[in-house]
Amino acid sequence: MPGVPPASSTIPAFLGLMRHAAAAPAAGVSTDFARPLTRLGRRRAAEVGAWLRSTGLVPRQILSSSAARALESAGLVAAALQLGADRLRSSDALYTARPADMLREIRAAAGDRLLVIGHNPTIQLLLEELCEQPPRPDAEGKIMRPAAVAVLTGTALETTEDWTGKLTLRKFFHPPGSTPLEEPVAHTQPR
């Protein structure tokens, strides 16, 4: 399949953590879960896929929250990477997951090159937990703005050992001009 490196590829195991792209405000949709991407969010998600492709970091599998904005992000990333629908998997658990829950879902996916698309604050908390040296937060304390993706590597990914603090940030991508375009929601809800 185009875009997917062969099994014998020399690309090392990696874990990509992505926050979904910018979503529409909650007004006009029935639930937070149903919020779609904005026009800019759709463009940014496609840019993430193009960036992953240009760096050669093509995941074998994408695991996404089943919330509309995350699934739409996953579909656009997959399309830019020319990955088929069989490479996408969604999980209801990732919508309200805590970092430990998300990590269980990641381990259950058992992929050597996996991109996970989720929500803040969980995706950022997991990045900070797993990465030996995470990116610095901005003035608002955020690392994972909409459509940001962090690619982590390390030999721990190939084992069943604890990954806490053992992964290295290989690449970090934050689409140009990304800003917090989402309407503020209660801190107990994923963003």
HELIX and SHEET records of a PDB file:
HELIX    1   1 ASP A   32  ALA A   34  5                                   3    
HELIX    2   2 ARG A   39  THR A   55  1                                  17    
HELIX    3   3 ALA A   68  LEU A   81  1                                  14    
HELIX    4   4 ALA A   85  ARG A   87  5                                   3    
HELIX    5   5 ASP A   92  LEU A   94  5                                   3    
HELIX    6   6 PRO A   99  ALA A  109  1                                  11    
HELIX    7   7 THR A  122  LEU A  130  1                                   9    
HELIX    8   8 THR A  155  GLU A  158  5                                   4    
SHEET    1   A 6 LEU A  88  SER A  91  0                                        
SHEET    2   A 6 GLN A  61  SER A  65  1                                        
SHEET    3   A 6 ARG A 113  GLY A 118  1                                        
SHEET    4   A 6 PHE A  14  ARG A  19  1                                        
SHEET    5   A 6 VAL A 149  THR A 153 -1                                        
SHEET    6   A 6 THR A 168  PHE A 173 -1                                        
END                                                                             
